[in-house]
Amino acid sequence: MTTSIAKPKVHHPDLPVNAIGLTRRDYEGSMSTLCAGCGHDSITAAIIRAFYELSIPPHKVAKLSGIGCSSKTPAYFLKESHGFNAVHGRMPSIATGASAARRDLIQIGVSGDGDSLSIGLGQFCHAIRRNVRILYILENNGVYGLTKGQFSASADVGSRPKRGEPNRQAPIDPVLLALNLGATFVARSFSGDKEQLVPILKAGLLHDGFAFVDVISPCVTFNDHDGSTKSYVYTREHLREVVHADLVPEREEISVDYAEGETADVRMHDGSTVRLRKIAPDYDATDRDAAYACIRARQRAGEVATGLLFLGEGAPEMHDNESTVDAPLADLPWDQLCPGSDALDRLMETYR
Amino acid sequence: MNRVNDFAFKIATVNGTGSASANGLLLQAIFRMGVPVSGKNVFPSNIQGLPTWYEIRVNRDGHTARTPEFDLIVAMNSGTYARDIAELQPGGWLVYDSSWPRPKTLQRTDVHTLGIPLARMCTDAFDGSRERILMKNIAYVGALAALIEIDVATIDGLLEEQFGVRKKALLESNYKAVRLGYDFARSNFECPLPIRLEKMSPPDDFILIDGNTAAALGCVYAGATVGAWYPITPATSLMDAFKGFCQKFRHDRASGRNRFLIAQAEDELAAAGIVIGAGWAGARAFTPTSGPGISLMSEFIGLAYYAEVPCVFFDIQRTGPSTGMPTRTQQGDLLLCAYASHGDTRHILLFPADPHEAFHFAAQSFDLADRFQTPVFVISDLDIGMNDWMVPRLKWDDAYRPDRGKVLTAEQLDQIKVFHRYLDADGDGIPARTFPGVHPKGAYFTRGSGHNRFGAYTEDADEYQDVVDRIARKIASAANAVPAPVLRRQPGARIGIISLGGCNGAVLEAVDWFAARGLPVDYLRIRGFPFHDSVTAFLGEHEHVFVVEQNRDAQLRALLTIETGVARDHMKSVRRYSGLPMSRRFVVDGVLEQMQHDDAARQIMAAEQRNGSRMEIPA
C-alpha cells in the first residue's frame, strides 16, 4: 500500500483557465496529510493560486524542502514539478546546486522554523548571502510538530506550551535576520490572510534573487491554545500590516491612483511592477535601515509587522555574482566544456 | 656499488623562508636531466616558522617511492639538527650552514661533514634581509649542483623560464646565488660525490605533476561545471587548480562570462548539498575534501545514495582521527567512504595510485556517477595530491563523450505514457531519470524518506524493500565497471600482496627486491570498489597473502573480509600509519617478519644480516 494519497483527476469543464490554458487544479498536488486546520494547508492554497495567476508552466519549477511538517507540503502542490525533499535544514544547499546547474529554474523552497532557524540556520543565512534565486517560504508555528510539540527557535519568551514550562530563550526573528544579512526581498504574512499573502508570493516568484517570506502558520495540534503567541487568536490580534504589496503585471496599465507618497513602485526582473502601498504612514519598505527600525519598534509594542517589509538593493544574484553564461550550465554543449586533446598536449608542456 | 642516479637526499628548512621554490627547482632540474625522481614535501600545518623537510629520491630504475634512507642531508634548520643528522646513512654527507659554529654534541664520526657558510656568503652578496634569506636557499641549490652534478645550464634555463625578462633583477640574483654555492663547493670539496647524477635519455613522454592538479584537470575534461567545496588541507589545491583551468578553458574573454560555477560553501555539509542539487538538476558536479569533510557530508551522502543522485567526492586523505595531522598522509578513510552514512549504504570508490590515474579516474568518476546514479568517491591522499610525481604525459581521446546514463529527453518523455523514477524497466537495477525543467511528464519527487518504485512516499514493508534491494543490486553490478585490478604475476609465487593507492611504488619496489633475491611475489593492486571478482580469486590462490596499507586498523583487510568472505586470518597485514608515505623497506620488513618460519624468507633475512643491513630476524 502506498502511503501517499493522489487526488482525483476529474476537472469541472467550466473551471477557468489561465494564460497558458491551465486550471487551478493543474497546480495542485496530492492530498495533504497534515492535521485538519493546519496553517500550512492555507499556505499551500496560496502557493497554488500564485502559480496559477502567474501562468507559470509547472514543469519549469523546482519545489524543494527540508524535513518537518512544512517540508511535507511540496507534495501537495504542483504535481508536474520536480520536487526535492532534502535532509533536515539543508534544503538551501540543494537549491543552490540546482540553481547553479539550471539558472532558468523557478525555485520555490518551503521550510519551517525548526528547519530554518535551528538545524538549518547556517544554510539559511548563507543562501541569503549568496542570493540564490528562490522563493523561500518559512512556515512559522513556533513548535516541532512531527516530534510532538517541542519549542522551536522562533518561540517567543513567555509563550506557553500545552504542558510544561513557558519558553525562556530569546527567539530568532527570521525577518530581522534576513534584513541583517542583506536579503533583497523580505516579507512576513499570515497563513490566514490570502489577500496579503498571494501578491507577496507572486512578487517573490518574480524576484531575481532570494525572496524570503516568513508566514505565521499556527499549529492547531501543539500550539493553538491560550498562552501561545503563535495561535490563531493571538496572531489575528497582534499582526499589523504596515505595507501592502500588489503585483502589476507588465501588460496591465497602472491605473489605480493613490495619494502622493503613499506608494512606491518597484520594477521587477521580468518587467512587471510591485506596488508597495503604505498602511502605516511611517513605513518605508525600500529603506533597509528604516524598515528594520520600524519592525523593531512594533515588536517592542507587542505587535508583529507584516507585509512586503523590504524590497531593494543588496548583493547581486548568485549567477550575476559568478558571471556565469546565460545558458544553464547543465545544458552546455560538449564542445564548450571539454578543451580537447590539442589543448591538453599544449598544457602538458608546462609540466616539464 | 654504483650510486650514480640512485640515492636520496633531504633538505631541512624552516617553513615560510622560500625554500619551497628552491626545492622545486632541484626536483625539476633533475627531472629535466631525464633521471627518474620524486619529491616528498613533509611540511607543518603552519604559515611560517616551523620545521619543514623536502625529500628527493632519484632512481635510474624508476623506483621513486619514499625511502627513509638518506645519503645526504642539507641541514638548514638548527632547530632540527639533532634528528636530521641522526637520519643520515653511515658514510653519508651532511651539508650544513657553517656561518655559525655547530654544537659539539651534533658531531657524527661516521659521516662526511661539509660546512658551507651560506648565510654569511649571502649577507655579503645581497642587500635586504628578505633577499638574503631567499638566496640562501638558492645557494644550497648551487652547492648541490656541484656536489651531485646537477646540470647548471638546466638550472639556469629553469630560472629564466620562471623570471624571464620581466623580473631581470631577481633572475640575476638567482644566477648569482647558484654560483655562490656552486663555486664554494667546487673550491672546498672533492666534487662530485660518489652519489651523483648523470643525464639519461630525455623523458619526453613524462611530466611532473601533483595529483590534485591532475584530478582537477580530469574534472574539466569530463565536463564538470559545478564545483562546491569548503577549504581543507590537503584538498584545497584541487579546487584552486580547477578554478585556474576553468579560467583558462571555460572563460569567455569577450563577454567576461564563465561556463562553470564554483561555490565556496559555508561548510562541507553545504558543499555536499550543492553538488547533490546540481547533480539532480543535470550538471556534473563534484566536491574535493578530506576525511573531516567526509564525516560532515555523511548524512547527505546517504541521501544521494538512496535518492540516486549522481555526484563525485574527492577524498584527499590525511592523517586522522579527528583533526589528526592535517599535513601528513594516510589511507584512513577506506571504511568510512565504503559505507558512508547511516543505514545500509555502499559506495563506488576509485583508488588512483598516482597523478596519472588521478586524472583518468577523476574523469571516469563522472561517468560512473551518472551511469549508476549514485555518489562516487575518488580516494586519493596527501602524498598523491600535493607532491609532484613523474608520470606519463596526460593524454585525451577526443572521441570520448560523457556517459550520462539513463536520462530521458523531452522527446522520449513525449512518447511514453507515464514516467516512474524508480522503476527498473530493463532489469539492470538502474532506473531512468529526468532533469527538472524539461517536460511535464518527467516530474517526480526526490526524497530521502521511504519511497516505492514509482517514486511515491511509502511506509509499506514490501515497497520499501523492493527499492533498497534493487539499489543493492545496482551497486554490486558496478564491481565490473570500476577500473579493474592491476595484477603482476611471477611463476611459482606462494606470496601474494594486495594493496592500493599510494602504496603502489613501494610495493612494486619490494616485489622487485624479493625477485632479485629469488623469492617470487605476486601483486594485485585494487583500483576500485565494489571489488572485482579477481580480488577474491587472488586471495584464494596464495598460501600467504599480505595486505599493505596506510592505516592502523587494517581497513583494507577489514573491507576484504567483509566483502569477499575470505577469513581475516588468511590475510596478514602490513600497515604504516605514521603519516609518512609507504617505503620499500617497510613492505619488505613487514612481509619478512611475518614469514620467519618460512625457509626461503629466513635465507633472505640471513643474507641481509651478513650484508650489514639493519634488518633483524625476530626471535
Interface residues (C-beta under 8 A of the other chain):
Chain A: M1 T2 T3 S4 P57 P58 H59 K60 V61 A62 P74 A75 K79 E80 S81 H82 G83 F84 N85 A86 V87 R90 P92 S93 I94 A95 T96 G97 A98 S99 A100 A101 R102 D104 L105 G122 Q123 C125 H126 R130 M318 H319 E322 S323 T324 V325 D326 P328 L329 A330 D331 L332 W334 Q336 L337 C338 P339 G340 S341 A343 L344 D345 L347 M348 Y351 R352
Chain B: F31 R32 F206 I207 L208 I209 L217 V220 Y221 A222 G223 T225 V226 A228 F249 R250 D252 S255 G256 R257 N258 R259 F260 L261 I262 A263 A265 E266 D267 L269 A270 A271 A272 G273 I274 V275 I276 G277 A278 G279 W280 A281 G282 A283 A285 E299 F300 L303 R393 L394 K395 W396 D397 D398 Y400 R401 P402 T434 F435 P436 G437 V438 H439 P440 G442 A443 Y444 F445 T446 R447 G448 S449 G450 N452 F454 A456 Y457 T458 E459 D460 E463
